[in-house]
Amino acid sequence: MSPPTSFSDVLLAGLAPDGGLYLPQTWPQVSGNLKGMRYQDAAFRILSEFTRGSFSDAELRQAIDAAYADFDAPDIAPLVEIGPDRYLLELFHGPTLAFKDIALQVLGHLFSRALAKRGGRATIVAATSGDTGSAAIAALGGLPNINVFVMHPKGRVSDIQRLQMTTSPHANVHNIALEGSFDDAQSIVKALFADKAFAEDVSMTAVNSINFARIAAQCVYYFTATAALGKPCTFVVPTGNFGDIFAGEAASRMGLEVARLVIATNANDILARTLNEGVYASGTSHATLSPSMDIQVASNFERALFEGCGRDADWTAAAMQDFATTRKLVLPAPVLAGLRDRYNAFASNDDETRAAIAAVYKETGRILDPHTAVGAAAAMKMGNPLSPVVILSTAHPAKFPQAVREAIGVDPPEPGRLSGLKTLPERQEVLANDPALIKRFISSRLAA
């Protein structure tokens, strides 16, 4: 277990020194009714529980207001009713049209402030299955004393996702198209962190959802959605790396009444298999219509295991080490029971994803992106719970026009943020799945 540290240190470090993931020593409790509160004020109310001692109230308010100034929706994360007690929680109104903007825009502003206070530089290395990379670039591109290296799996993100990354004009942004899967990219990031001499030499940090600051910022919309509906909700969350849904668990541990958290996965169904069979075992990553979820090893599941085992750090560390070696972990009965008390899980294939897009479009006229559609498919499988069902809508459908076209025969409307993107020059390096090669590439760019 890591020694206690400040929020700024957690923000700038990403991973703990022992390679584990940070969590608060105790979960702060958020009391009071947030109904009617501006999203920015709710974010301040919740994030200030973590940031005290690292940022003043004024600094945090300024960072939050700046983070959400460029969002298209005044509510930031609006709820849209699509049926009786069925809602979409739209999280795609930020600069890159995906839910990652909600956390990364805040993280970027706080990151810049923290770095300015302590001086020095930072090298951010991010593995992305599609959306984290573009959101990190939008938040950190052009900032002083920061270099951003983003690895995406070559040919396994949508064209729009790729272009949002590779057309960045900022000199501090470096794109790597990795010849491998997202899991390969994520493994490389972990290997680079494990090389302590290299990581310290380049002041390496992470903005993936392994960075707890992301989780803290994502808690907010669980609180605001519940406040708007006035009762505990069942949240259905399209899930890949488990960060977004773990934010729901974090919110519940901070005092929010949550009826249920539903894991919605595509054919990369490790999390559904884990909850339903009790064995966390990775397989081969499959390319699907929902590429941001094409993940077999969900980093943030480690956090849920830690909480589920009663915060036994020794067991969690040993379990994660065993999994890293064998790619399989049989969950003890008490841990599995604890997870099942909080979560359900459903997997859907591409045919079911297309069918969900078509069904929602026929019934409501609304077009879903394929990740949100995986959530809608899960909601259809779960029956009719007594609580309101809130499906997290994680990306704008225009980021995945081919999947939408396959499902309903028309292209989604293109928002202004994407106009002209296809005419811009791209910058990326295609590199083999080799940690040593990636390390040399980073070193060469930092020396340039």
C-alpha positions as CSV (number, residue, x, y, z in Angstrom):
1,M,0.0,0.0,0.0
2,S,1.3,3.5,-0.9
3,P,2.0,6.1,1.8
4,P,-0.6,8.9,2.0
5,T,-0.1,11.6,-0.5
6,S,-1.8,14.8,-1.7
7,F,-4.3,15.2,-4.5
8,S,-1.8,17.1,-6.6
9,D,0.7,14.3,-6.2
10,V,-1.9,11.7,-7.3
11,L,-2.9,14.0,-10.2
12,L,0.6,14.3,-11.5
13,A,1.8,10.8,-10.8
14,G,-1.1,8.8,-12.3
15,L,0.0,5.4,-10.9
16,A,1.2,4.8,-7.4
17,P,4.9,4.0,-6.8
18,D,4.2,0.3,-6.4
19,G,2.3,0.2,-9.7
20,G,-1.1,0.1,-8.1
21,L,-4.0,2.5,-8.4
22,Y,-4.7,5.3,-6.0
23,L,-7.9,5.5,-4.0
24,P,-8.8,7.8,-1.0
25,Q,-8.0,6.5,2.4
26,T,-11.6,7.1,3.3
27,W,-14.5,8.2,1.0
28,P,-15.7,11.7,1.8
29,Q,-19.5,12.0,2.3
30,V,-21.5,14.4,0.1
31,S,-24.6,15.6,1.9
32,G,-27.4,17.9,0.9
33,N,-29.7,18.1,-2.1
34,L,-28.0,19.0,-5.4
35,K,-31.3,19.4,-7.2
36,G,-31.4,22.6,-9.3
37,M,-27.7,23.3,-8.8
38,R,-25.6,24.2,-11.8
39,Y,-23.4,21.4,-13.0
40,Q,-20.3,23.5,-12.4
41,D,-21.4,24.1,-8.8
42,A,-22.1,20.4,-8.2
43,A,-18.7,19.6,-9.6
44,F,-17.1,22.1,-7.2
45,R,-19.1,20.6,-4.3
46,I,-17.9,17.1,-5.0
47,L,-14.3,17.7,-6.2
48,S,-13.5,20.1,-3.3
49,E,-13.8,17.1,-1.0
50,F,-10.7,15.7,-2.7
51,T,-8.7,18.8,-3.7
52,R,-8.4,20.6,-0.3
53,G,-4.8,21.2,0.5
54,S,-3.8,21.1,-3.1
55,F,-5.9,23.8,-4.7
56,S,-7.8,26.7,-3.2
57,D,-11.5,27.1,-3.6
58,A,-10.9,29.9,-6.1
59,E,-8.4,27.8,-8.1
60,L,-10.8,24.9,-8.3
61,R,-13.8,27.1,-9.3
62,Q,-11.7,28.7,-12.0
63,A,-10.6,25.4,-13.3
64,I,-14.1,24.0,-13.4
65,D,-15.6,27.1,-15.1
66,A,-12.9,27.1,-17.7
67,A,-13.2,23.3,-18.3
68,Y,-16.9,23.6,-19.2
69,A,-16.9,26.9,-21.0
70,D,-16.8,25.3,-24.4
71,F,-19.5,22.7,-23.9
72,D,-22.5,22.8,-26.3
73,A,-25.1,22.0,-23.7
74,P,-25.7,24.5,-20.8
75,D,-26.5,21.5,-18.5
76,I,-23.1,19.9,-19.5
77,A,-24.6,16.4,-18.9
78,P,-28.3,16.7,-19.8
79,L,-30.9,14.0,-19.3
80,V,-33.2,13.1,-22.2
81,E,-36.3,10.9,-21.7
82,I,-36.6,8.1,-24.3
83,G,-39.5,6.2,-22.7
84,P,-41.3,5.7,-19.4
85,D,-38.7,5.8,-16.7
86,R,-36.0,5.4,-19.4
87,Y,-33.4,8.2,-19.9
88,L,-30.2,8.9,-21.8
89,L,-27.5,10.8,-19.8
90,E,-25.8,12.7,-22.7
91,L,-22.1,13.0,-21.9
92,F,-20.9,14.0,-25.4
93,H,-21.3,17.8,-25.5
94,G,-17.6,18.7,-25.0
95,P,-14.8,19.5,-27.5
96,T,-14.3,15.9,-28.8
97,L,-17.9,14.7,-28.5
98,A,-17.2,12.0,-26.0
99,F,-17.7,11.5,-22.2
100,K,-13.9,11.7,-21.6
101,D,-14.1,15.5,-22.1
102,I,-16.1,15.9,-18.9
103,A,-13.2,14.7,-16.7
104,L,-10.2,15.5,-18.9
105,Q,-11.0,19.1,-19.4
106,V,-11.0,19.6,-15.6
107,L,-7.9,17.4,-15.2
108,G,-6.1,19.5,-17.9
109,H,-6.7,22.8,-16.1
110,L,-5.8,21.3,-12.7
111,F,-2.7,19.6,-14.2
112,S,-1.5,22.9,-15.6
113,R,-1.9,24.6,-12.3
114,A,-0.2,21.9,-10.3
115,L,2.7,21.8,-12.7
116,A,3.1,25.6,-12.6
117,K,3.2,25.5,-8.8
118,R,6.0,22.9,-8.6
119,G,7.9,23.7,-11.8
120,G,9.5,21.2,-14.1
121,R,7.9,19.3,-16.9
122,A,5.6,16.3,-17.5
123,T,5.5,13.6,-20.1
124,I,2.0,12.2,-20.4
125,V,1.8,8.7,-22.0
126,A,-1.8,7.5,-22.8
127,A,-3.1,4.3,-24.2
128,T,-6.4,4.9,-25.9
129,S,-9.1,2.8,-27.4
130,G,-10.4,5.8,-29.3
131,D,-11.7,8.7,-27.1
132,T,-9.3,9.2,-24.3
133,G,-6.5,10.2,-26.7
134,S,-8.4,12.9,-28.5
135,A,-9.9,14.3,-25.2
136,A,-6.4,14.4,-23.7
137,I,-5.1,16.2,-26.7
138,A,-7.9,18.7,-26.6
139,A,-7.2,19.3,-22.9
140,L,-3.4,19.4,-22.9
141,G,-2.3,20.3,-26.5
142,G,-0.3,23.5,-26.6
143,L,0.3,23.7,-22.8
144,P,3.8,24.6,-21.7
145,N,6.2,22.1,-20.2
146,I,4.0,19.1,-21.1
147,N,4.5,16.5,-23.8
148,V,1.6,14.2,-24.7
149,F,2.3,10.8,-26.3
150,V,-0.9,8.9,-27.3
151,M,-1.0,5.3,-28.5
152,H,-4.0,4.0,-30.3
153,P,-4.4,0.5,-31.9
154,K,-3.7,0.9,-35.6
155,G,-6.9,0.3,-37.7
156,R,-9.1,-0.3,-34.6
157,V,-10.5,3.1,-34.0
158,S,-13.0,4.9,-36.2
159,D,-11.8,7.3,-38.8
160,I,-13.2,10.3,-36.9
161,Q,-11.5,9.1,-33.7
162,R,-8.2,8.8,-35.5
163,L,-8.5,12.2,-37.1
164,Q,-9.3,14.0,-33.9
165,M,-5.9,12.8,-32.6
166,T,-3.7,12.9,-35.7
167,T,-4.7,16.3,-37.0
168,S,-3.7,18.2,-33.8
169,P,-1.4,21.1,-34.8
170,H,0.3,21.3,-31.4
171,A,4.1,20.5,-31.3
172,N,3.8,18.9,-27.9
173,V,1.4,16.2,-29.2
174,H,2.9,12.9,-30.5
175,N,0.6,10.2,-32.0
176,I,1.6,6.5,-32.2
177,A,-0.5,4.0,-34.2
178,L,0.5,0.8,-32.5
179,E,0.5,-2.4,-34.4
180,G,-1.6,-4.3,-31.8
181,S,-4.6,-4.0,-29.6
182,F,-5.6,-1.5,-26.9
183,D,-4.6,-4.1,-24.3
184,D,-1.1,-4.1,-25.9
185,A,-1.0,-0.3,-25.7
186,Q,-2.1,-0.4,-22.1
187,S,0.5,-3.1,-21.2
188,I,3.2,-0.8,-22.7
189,V,2.1,2.1,-20.6
190,K,2.4,-0.1,-17.5
191,A,5.8,-1.4,-18.6
192,L,7.1,2.2,-19.0
193,F,5.8,3.1,-15.5
194,A,7.5,0.0,-14.1
195,D,10.8,1.2,-15.6
196,K,11.3,3.6,-12.7
197,A,14.5,5.1,-13.9
198,F,12.9,6.0,-17.3
199,A,9.6,7.2,-15.8
200,E,11.4,9.5,-13.3
201,D,13.9,10.8,-15.9
202,V,11.1,12.0,-18.2
203,S,8.6,12.9,-15.4
204,M,6.1,10.4,-16.8
205,T,2.4,10.5,-15.8
206,A,-0.9,9.2,-17.0
207,V,-4.3,10.7,-17.9
208,N,-6.1,7.4,-18.6
209,S,-8.8,6.5,-16.1
210,I,-6.1,4.9,-13.9
211,N,-5.6,8.5,-12.8
212,F,-7.9,8.9,-9.8
213,A,-8.6,12.6,-10.7
214,R,-10.6,11.2,-13.7
215,I,-12.7,9.0,-11.5
216,A,-13.4,11.9,-9.1
217,A,-14.6,14.2,-11.9
218,Q,-16.8,11.5,-13.4
219,C,-18.6,11.0,-10.1
220,V,-20.4,14.3,-10.6
221,Y,-22.9,13.3,-13.3
222,Y,-24.2,10.4,-11.2
223,F,-25.0,12.9,-8.5
224,T,-26.6,15.4,-10.9
225,A,-28.7,12.8,-12.7
226,T,-30.0,11.4,-9.5
227,A,-30.8,14.9,-8.2
228,A,-32.7,15.7,-11.4
229,L,-34.9,12.6,-11.2
230,G,-35.3,12.8,-7.4
231,K,-34.9,9.1,-6.7
232,P,-32.2,6.4,-6.8
233,C,-31.5,5.2,-10.3
234,T,-30.3,2.2,-12.2
235,F,-27.3,3.3,-14.2
236,V,-26.5,1.3,-17.4
237,V,-22.9,2.0,-18.3
238,P,-21.1,1.0,-21.6
239,T,-17.9,-0.3,-20.2
240,G,-14.4,-1.0,-21.4
241,N,-11.7,-0.1,-18.9
242,F,-14.2,0.1,-16.0
243,G,-13.4,3.7,-15.1
244,D,-16.8,5.2,-15.9
245,I,-18.8,2.6,-14.0
246,F,-16.4,2.6,-11.1
247,A,-17.2,6.3,-10.8
248,G,-20.7,5.2,-10.1
249,E,-19.5,3.0,-7.3
250,A,-17.4,5.9,-6.0
251,A,-20.4,8.1,-5.9
252,S,-22.4,5.5,-4.0
253,R,-19.5,5.2,-1.5
254,M,-19.7,9.0,-1.1
255,G,-23.3,8.7,0.0
256,L,-25.3,8.7,-3.2
257,E,-28.2,6.3,-3.2
258,V,-27.8,4.1,-6.4
259,A,-30.3,1.4,-7.1
260,R,-28.0,-0.6,-9.4
261,L,-25.0,-0.3,-11.6
262,V,-25.2,-2.3,-14.8
263,I,-22.1,-3.2,-16.8
264,A,-22.8,-3.2,-20.5
265,T,-20.1,-4.8,-22.6
266,N,-19.7,-5.8,-26.3
267,A,-18.2,-9.1,-27.5
268,N,-15.1,-8.3,-25.3
269,D,-17.1,-9.6,-22.4
270,I,-14.5,-10.2,-19.7
271,L,-16.5,-8.2,-17.2
272,A,-19.8,-9.9,-17.9
273,R,-18.1,-13.3,-17.7
274,T,-16.5,-12.3,-14.4
275,L,-19.8,-11.2,-12.8
276,N,-21.8,-14.1,-14.1
277,E,-19.2,-16.9,-13.8
278,G,-16.9,-15.6,-11.0
279,V,-13.7,-15.9,-13.0
280,Y,-11.7,-12.9,-14.3
281,A,-10.0,-14.3,-17.4
282,S,-8.8,-12.3,-20.4
283,G,-9.1,-13.6,-23.9
284,T,-8.4,-12.4,-27.4
285,S,-9.5,-8.8,-28.1
286,H,-12.2,-8.7,-30.8
287,A,-12.7,-5.7,-33.2
288,T,-16.3,-4.5,-32.9
289,L,-18.6,-1.7,-33.9
290,S,-17.9,-0.1,-30.5
291,P,-14.1,0.1,-30.6
292,S,-13.6,2.2,-27.4
293,M,-14.8,-0.9,-25.5
294,D,-12.6,-3.4,-27.3
295,I,-10.7,-4.2,-24.1
296,Q,-10.0,-7.5,-22.4
297,V,-8.1,-6.2,-19.3
298,A,-10.1,-3.5,-17.5
299,S,-7.6,-1.6,-15.4
300,N,-10.1,0.0,-13.0
301,F,-11.6,-3.4,-12.1
302,E,-8.6,-3.5,-9.6
303,R,-10.3,-0.7,-7.7
304,A,-13.6,-2.5,-7.5
305,L,-11.8,-5.7,-6.3
306,F,-10.0,-3.7,-3.6
307,E,-13.3,-2.3,-2.3
308,G,-15.0,-5.7,-2.7
309,C,-12.4,-7.5,-0.6
310,G,-12.8,-5.1,2.3
311,R,-9.8,-2.9,1.2
312,D,-7.3,-5.8,1.7
313,A,-4.3,-4.3,0.0
314,D,-2.2,-7.4,0.3
315,W,-4.8,-9.7,-1.2
316,T,-5.5,-7.2,-4.1
317,A,-1.8,-6.9,-4.9
318,A,-1.3,-10.6,-4.9
319,A,-4.4,-11.2,-7.0
320,M,-3.3,-8.6,-9.6
321,Q,0.1,-10.2,-9.7
322,D,-1.4,-13.6,-10.2
323,F,-3.6,-12.3,-13.0
324,A,-0.6,-10.5,-14.7
325,T,1.1,-13.9,-14.8
326,T,-1.7,-16.3,-15.6
327,R,-4.3,-14.0,-17.1
328,K,-6.9,-15.6,-14.9
329,L,-8.3,-14.9,-11.4
330,V,-10.9,-17.0,-9.6
331,L,-12.7,-14.6,-7.3
332,P,-13.2,-15.7,-3.7
333,A,-16.9,-16.2,-2.9
334,P,-17.2,-13.1,-0.5
335,V,-15.6,-10.8,-3.1
336,L,-17.9,-12.1,-5.9
337,A,-20.9,-11.7,-3.7
338,G,-19.9,-8.1,-2.9
339,L,-19.6,-7.3,-6.5
340,R,-22.9,-8.9,-7.4
341,D,-24.6,-6.9,-4.6
342,R,-23.7,-3.8,-6.5
343,Y,-23.4,-4.7,-10.2
344,N,-25.2,-6.6,-13.0
345,A,-23.6,-7.3,-16.3
346,F,-24.8,-8.0,-19.9
347,A,-22.8,-8.5,-23.1
348,S,-24.2,-7.7,-26.6
349,N,-22.7,-8.6,-30.0
350,D,-22.6,-6.4,-33.1
351,D,-26.0,-7.6,-34.3
352,E,-27.6,-6.7,-31.0
353,T,-25.9,-3.3,-31.1
354,R,-27.3,-2.6,-34.6
355,A,-30.7,-3.7,-33.4
356,A,-30.6,-1.4,-30.4
357,I,-29.7,1.6,-32.6
358,A,-32.6,0.7,-35.0
359,A,-35.1,0.2,-32.1
360,V,-34.3,3.5,-30.4
361,Y,-34.4,5.3,-33.7
362,K,-37.7,3.8,-34.7
363,E,-39.3,4.5,-31.3
364,T,-37.8,8.0,-30.6
365,G,-36.1,9.4,-33.7
366,R,-32.9,9.6,-31.7
367,I,-29.7,8.2,-33.1
368,L,-27.3,6.4,-30.8
369,D,-23.6,5.8,-31.2
370,P,-22.7,2.1,-31.1
371,H,-21.3,2.4,-27.5
372,T,-24.5,3.9,-26.1
373,A,-26.3,1.2,-28.1
374,V,-24.5,-1.5,-26.2
375,G,-25.9,0.2,-23.1
376,A,-29.4,0.3,-24.6
377,A,-29.1,-3.4,-25.5
378,A,-28.2,-4.2,-21.9
379,A,-31.2,-2.1,-20.7
380,M,-33.5,-4.2,-22.9
381,K,-32.2,-7.4,-21.4
382,M,-32.6,-6.4,-17.8
383,G,-36.3,-6.2,-17.7
384,N,-38.2,-3.5,-15.8
385,P,-36.6,-2.4,-12.6
386,L,-38.6,-0.3,-10.2
387,S,-36.1,2.6,-10.4
388,P,-35.6,4.9,-13.3
389,V,-33.1,3.5,-15.8
390,V,-30.4,5.9,-16.9
391,I,-28.2,4.8,-19.9
392,L,-25.0,6.7,-20.1
393,S,-24.7,8.1,-23.6
394,T,-20.9,8.2,-24.1
395,A,-20.3,9.5,-27.6
396,H,-21.9,11.5,-30.4
397,P,-23.1,9.2,-33.2
398,A,-21.3,11.2,-35.8
399,K,-18.0,9.7,-34.5
400,F,-19.2,6.4,-35.8
401,P,-21.1,7.0,-39.0
402,Q,-20.5,3.6,-40.5
403,A,-22.0,1.7,-37.6
404,V,-25.0,4.0,-37.7
405,R,-25.4,3.6,-41.4
406,E,-25.3,-0.2,-41.1
407,A,-28.1,0.0,-38.4
408,I,-30.6,2.5,-39.9
409,G,-29.4,3.2,-43.4
410,V,-28.7,6.9,-42.9
411,D,-25.7,8.9,-41.7
412,P,-26.0,10.8,-38.4
413,P,-25.9,14.6,-38.8
414,E,-22.4,16.0,-38.6
415,P,-21.9,18.6,-35.8
416,G,-19.9,21.7,-36.6
417,R,-17.0,20.5,-34.4
418,L,-16.2,17.8,-37.0
419,S,-16.5,20.0,-40.2
420,G,-13.3,20.2,-42.1
421,L,-11.5,17.6,-40.0
422,K,-11.0,15.3,-43.0
423,T,-9.1,18.0,-44.9
424,L,-6.4,18.5,-42.3
425,P,-3.0,16.9,-42.5
426,E,-2.3,14.0,-40.2
427,R,0.8,13.4,-38.0
428,Q,1.4,9.9,-36.6
429,E,4.1,7.2,-36.3
430,V,3.2,3.6,-37.0
431,L,5.2,1.5,-34.5
432,A,5.5,-2.2,-33.6
433,N,4.2,-3.5,-30.3
434,D,7.5,-3.3,-28.5
435,P,8.0,-1.3,-25.2
436,A,11.7,-0.7,-26.0
437,L,10.8,0.8,-29.3
438,I,8.2,3.1,-27.7
439,K,10.6,4.1,-25.1
440,R,13.2,5.1,-27.7
441,F,10.6,7.0,-29.7
442,I,9.6,9.0,-26.6
443,S,13.2,9.8,-25.7
444,S,13.9,10.9,-29.2
445,R,11.0,13.3,-29.3
446,L,11.8,14.8,-25.9
447,A,15.4,15.3,-27.0
448,A,14.4,17.1,-30.3
